[in-house]
């Protein structure tokens, strides 16, 4: 099963600050242990801490991250960078 989103859908679906932060994480090689489980993407993202991210292949805004933003129902840069990486 391939993801249903593209770079353009991600870029124009998030605010510019989140996009820029996610691009910086991507270009800095902060995504590790990436796995395609068939229905989700799982990865670790090194930021201030090491965050664990699970992301739906259907919708990049659906998933989970261990950072504080997701606890407040906010799409975080860690989820966005995993979507870019995929």
N, C-alpha and C positions, 0 to 999 in steps of 0.2 A: 504494500500500500504506500503510495507516494503522498507527500504532503500536499495539501490543497491551497497552499499560499506561496506567493512569489516574493522576491525582494521588493518589487514595486508595491505590492499589497501591504507589506510590513512597513516600508518607509512612509507611505502616505496614510497609514493607519495609526501611527503613533506620533506623539509630539516631537518636535525637532530636538529637544534636549535629551529625551530618552534615546532617540535614534543615534545621536552623536556619541553618547556614552556607550551604547551598545557597539557601535562601530569601533570605538577606541579599545574596548575589551576584545573584540574580534581581532583587530590588527595587532594587538599585544600578545595574542596567543593564550588568552586567559581561559579558554574552553578546553577542558580535559575530560578524559574517560567518557567520551561521547559514544552512545549506543542507540541504535535503531531497534526497538523491540518489536516492530511490526505495526503497532498502533500508536506508540508514543516515542518521543525522543527523551533520553535520559543523559544528563551530563553534570559535570561539576564546573563551576565558574569561580575563578579566583578573583575576588574583589577585596574589600576591606577584610572579609573573612572568606572561607571556602563555602560556597553555597551549592546546595543540591537542587537541581531543576528537573522537573518532569513536564513535558510539553506535548499536547495533543498534536497529532499529524493533521487533524481536521481543521483546527482553529488555533492559531498561535497565541491567542488571548486566553486559551483554556489550558490550565495546568497548575503547577505548584512550584514554589521556590521557598527556600528556608529563610529568605530575608524578611525584614519587618514590613516592607511595602505590601507584599502579598497578603499578609495578615489583615491588612486594611482594604482588601479588594482592589488594589492598584496594580496595574501591569508594570512589572519592573524591567530594568535594563538587562537583568540576567536571563529572563525568559525571552526577551527580544534577541539577545545575542545567540542563544541556542537556536532560535528560529532562523537567524541569518546563517549560522554554521551548518544547519541541515541542508 
